[in-house]
Amino acid sequence: MTTKTIAITGATGQFGAIALDLLKAKQANVIALVRSPEKISGVEARKFDYSKTEGQVEALQGVDTLILVSSNEIGQRFVQHNNVIKSAKKAGVKHIIYTSLLGATNGNTVKSLAGEHVETEAALKTSDITYTILRNGWYTENYTASIPAALANNAFYGSAKNGKISSVLRAELAEAAVNVALSEGHENQTYELAGSTSWTLADLAAEISKQTGKDIPYVDIPAADYAAALVQAGLDEGFAGLIAQWDVDASNGALFSEDKTLEKLLDRPTAGLDVAVKQALSH
């Protein structure tokens, strides 16, 4: 058991909540940094807002290691992250673990998301605080969330062609962040965190078919048509366009990596597509 104090931002979010539970289970000295502290039980919770610098320094007092979970406000992320980094420095935080994006500085990456991560990484490197950058692969849940629609439509639609996706379950990436926070030797390191196995949307459709007993083919359609279908399904135009573009990025290899660093941090291979589909179907 460690005596250092670990704080985590976004502790009620999907990633943060898993990481918080893991830290609690390991009896770590943990502080949850959240907008609504009343939603947290079992650990100290402090009011914290990425976009409001007032109160941040106070909330970070006594924190040794900060797990900075990237904000979900695309377009506002760098300003928010930079505020937190500055506040952390003022509060005397010793180490920041940041959740970035797989291949963030590669030419072939998810360009709609990479810029803000690259800027945040640069701010960390000039902050005089030691850091660990976790370049997280795509969440498998980003795709398995579409299983109900695929079953309703009798097909899995997308625009990723045969692009290989080295995705990871959110819980495994959260576990890696916790393992880094609780161990030593990760100072000023950047880790590319990809799944042990890579797959295509056709592979995903085949796995859905296998587990449900229904014939669910993968149907590749032009990105513009896919975006239009997402709008028809109720998504706003901007977000639908982003999702379709992420598939195009996948078709160009932006979500693929053969890096095995994550296996070392977890001390095991990551879960396969069969596990992810089974998990999604059971919810």
C-alpha positions in Angstrom: 0.0 0.0 0.0 1.3 3.4 -0.9 1.2 6.5 1.3 1.2 9.0 -1.5 -2.0 10.8 -2.2 -3.5 10.3 -5.7 -6.2 12.5 -7.1 -8.2 11.8 -10.2 -10.2 14.3 -12.3 -13.5 13.4 -13.9 -14.0 10.7 -11.2 -17.7 10.3 -12.0 -17.0 9.9 -15.7 -16.9 6.5 -17.4 -13.1 6.2 -17.3 -12.6 8.0 -14.0 -15.2 6.0 -12.1 -13.5 2.7 -13.0 -10.1 4.1 -12.0 -11.5 5.4 -8.8 -13.0 2.0 -7.9 -9.7 0.3 -8.6 -7.8 2.8 -6.4 -10.4 2.2 -3.6 -10.0 -1.6 -4.0 -6.3 -1.2 -3.6 -6.8 0.9 -0.5 -4.9 3.8 -2.1 -5.0 7.3 -0.5 -7.3 8.8 -3.2 -9.1 12.0 -3.7 -12.0 12.3 -6.3 -12.0 15.6 -8.1 -15.5 16.2 -9.4 -18.1 18.9 -10.2 -20.6 17.3 -7.7 -18.8 15.9 -4.7 -22.1 14.6 -3.2 -22.1 11.9 -5.9 -19.0 10.3 -4.4 -19.0 8.0 -1.4 -16.3 6.1 0.4 -13.4 8.5 -0.4 -12.7 12.2 0.0 -14.3 14.2 -2.8 -13.4 17.8 -3.7 -15.3 20.2 -5.9 -13.3 20.6 -9.2 -14.2 21.9 -12.6 -11.8 21.8 -15.6 -13.0 25.1 -16.9 -13.0 27.1 -13.7 -9.5 27.9 -12.4 -10.9 29.3 -9.1 -10.8 26.6 -6.5 -8.5 24.3 -8.5 -5.3 25.1 -6.6 -7.2 24.6 -3.3 -8.6 21.3 -4.5 -5.2 20.0 -5.5 -3.5 20.8 -2.1 -1.7 17.8 -0.6 -1.9 15.8 -3.9 1.3 13.9 -4.9 0.1 12.3 -8.1 -2.7 13.6 -10.3 -4.4 11.4 -12.9 -5.6 14.0 -15.4 -8.3 12.3 -17.4 -8.7 14.3 -20.6 -11.8 16.4 -20.7 -14.7 15.4 -23.0 -15.2 18.9 -24.4 -13.6 18.7 -27.8 -12.4 22.1 -28.8 -12.0 23.3 -25.2 -9.7 20.5 -24.0 -6.3 22.2 -24.3 -7.4 25.4 -22.4 -9.0 23.2 -19.7 -6.0 20.9 -19.4 -3.5 23.8 -19.4 -5.5 25.4 -16.5 -5.2 22.2 -14.5 -1.5 21.8 -15.2 -0.9 25.4 -14.0 -3.0 24.9 -10.9 -1.2 21.6 -10.2 2.1 23.4 -10.3 0.9 26.1 -7.9 -0.4 23.4 -5.5 2.9 21.5 -5.5 1.7 18.3 -7.3 4.7 16.2 -8.0 3.6 14.0 -10.9 0.8 14.1 -13.5 -0.5 11.1 -15.4 -2.3 12.2 -18.5 -4.7 10.2 -20.8 -3.7 11.2 -24.4 -4.4 9.5 -27.8 -2.7 6.6 -29.5 -0.1 7.9 -32.0 -0.9 11.5 -31.1 2.2 12.9 -32.8 2.1 10.6 -35.8 1.2 12.0 -39.1 -1.3 9.2 -39.5 -3.6 9.8 -36.5 -7.1 10.9 -35.6 -6.6 14.5 -36.6 -9.8 15.8 -35.2 -8.7 14.8 -31.7 -4.9 14.8 -31.8 -4.2 18.5 -31.8 -5.4 19.2 -28.3 -3.6 16.2 -26.9 -0.3 17.2 -28.5 -0.7 20.7 -27.1 -1.4 19.2 -23.6 1.6 16.9 -23.9 3.8 19.9 -24.7 2.4 21.9 -21.8 3.2 19.0 -19.5 6.8 18.7 -20.7 7.4 22.4 -20.0 5.6 22.4 -16.6 8.6 21.3 -14.5 6.3 18.6 -13.1 7.2 15.0 -13.8 4.7 13.3 -16.1 3.6 10.1 -17.6 1.7 10.3 -20.9 -0.7 7.4 -21.6 -1.6 7.5 -25.3 -4.7 5.4 -25.0 -6.0 3.4 -27.9 -9.6 3.6 -29.1 -12.1 2.3 -26.6 -13.6 -1.0 -27.9 -16.9 0.3 -26.4 -17.0 3.0 -29.1 -17.8 0.3 -31.5 -19.7 -2.3 -29.4 -22.1 0.5 -28.5 -23.4 0.1 -32.0 -24.4 -3.6 -31.5 -28.1 -2.9 -30.8 -28.4 -0.8 -34.0 -26.6 -3.6 -35.9 -29.1 -6.1 -34.6 -32.0 -3.9 -35.4 -30.7 -3.2 -38.9 -29.5 -6.8 -39.6 -26.2 -5.3 -40.6 -23.2 -3.4 -39.1 -22.7 -0.2 -41.1 -19.5 1.8 -41.2 -16.9 3.4 -43.4 -13.7 1.9 -42.0 -13.2 -0.5 -45.0 -10.6 -3.1 -43.9 -8.8 -0.8 -41.4 -7.4 -2.6 -38.4 -8.4 -1.3 -35.0 -6.2 -2.0 -32.0 -8.8 -1.1 -29.4 -8.9 -1.7 -25.7 -11.7 -2.0 -23.2 -12.0 1.2 -21.1 -11.6 -0.8 -17.9 -8.2 -2.1 -19.0 -6.9 1.4 -19.8 -8.2 2.6 -16.5 -6.3 -0.3 -14.8 -3.1 0.7 -16.6 -3.4 4.3 -15.3 -3.9 3.0 -11.8 -1.0 0.7 -12.0 1.2 3.5 -13.2 0.0 5.7 -10.4 0.8 3.1 -7.8 4.3 2.2 -9.0 7.5 3.9 -9.7 9.8 4.4 -12.7 7.3 6.0 -15.1 8.6 9.6 -14.7 8.7 11.5 -18.0 7.7 8.5 -20.1 5.2 8.4 -23.0 3.5 5.1 -23.5 1.5 4.0 -26.6 -1.3 1.8 -25.3 -2.9 -0.5 -27.9 -4.8 -3.7 -27.7 -3.0 -7.1 -28.0 -5.1 -8.0 -31.0 -6.3 -5.9 -33.8 -9.6 -6.4 -35.7 -11.7 -5.0 -38.6 -15.4 -4.0 -38.5 -16.0 -7.2 -40.6 -14.4 -9.2 -37.7 -16.7 -7.4 -35.3 -19.7 -8.2 -37.4 -18.7 -11.8 -37.6 -18.3 -12.0 -33.8 -21.7 -10.5 -33.3 -23.2 -13.0 -35.7 -21.4 -15.9 -33.9 -22.6 -14.9 -30.4 -26.2 -14.0 -31.4 -26.8 -16.7 -34.0 -28.0 -14.0 -36.4 -26.4 -13.2 -39.8 -25.0 -9.7 -39.3 -22.8 -8.7 -42.2 -20.5 -5.7 -42.2 -21.6 -3.2 -44.9 -19.1 -0.6 -45.8 -20.6 2.7 -47.1 -19.2 6.1 -48.1 -18.5 8.3 -45.1 -21.1 10.9 -46.3 -23.8 8.3 -46.4 -22.8 6.9 -43.0 -22.9 10.4 -41.5 -26.4 11.0 -43.0 -27.6 7.7 -41.6 -26.3 8.7 -38.1 -28.2 12.1 -38.4 -31.3 10.2 -39.4 -30.8 8.0 -36.2 -30.9 11.1 -34.1 -27.3 12.4 -33.8 -26.5 16.0 -34.5 -24.8 16.8 -37.8 -21.4 17.8 -36.3 -21.0 14.7 -34.2 -22.2 12.4 -36.9 -19.6 13.9 -39.2 -16.9 13.2 -36.6 -17.9 9.6 -36.1 -17.9 9.0 -39.9 -14.5 10.7 -40.2 -13.1 8.5 -37.3 -14.1 5.4 -39.5 -12.2 7.0 -42.4 -9.2 7.5 -40.1 -9.5 3.8 -39.1 -9.4 2.8 -42.8 -6.1 4.7 -43.1 -4.6 2.9 -40.1 -5.0 5.6 -37.5 -6.4 3.2 -34.9 -3.8 0.5 -35.5 -0.6 -0.2 -33.4 1.5 -3.2 -32.7 2.9 -1.7 -29.5 2.8 -4.1 -26.6 3.5 -1.7 -23.7 0.0 -2.1 -22.4 0.5 -5.8 -21.9 3.5 -5.0 -19.7 1.5 -2.5 -17.6 -1.3 -5.0 -17.1 1.0 -8.0 -16.9 -1.3 -9.9 -19.3 -2.7 -9.6 -22.9 -5.8 -7.4 -23.3 -9.2 -8.9 -23.7 -10.2 -10.1 -27.2 -13.1 -9.0 -29.3 -15.1 -12.1 -28.1 -15.0 -10.8 -24.5 -16.0 -7.2 -25.6 -18.9 -8.4 -27.6 -20.1 -10.8 -24.8 -19.9 -7.9 -22.3 -21.8 -5.6 -24.6 -24.6 -8.2 -25.2 -25.0 -8.8 -21.5 -25.8 -5.1 -20.7 
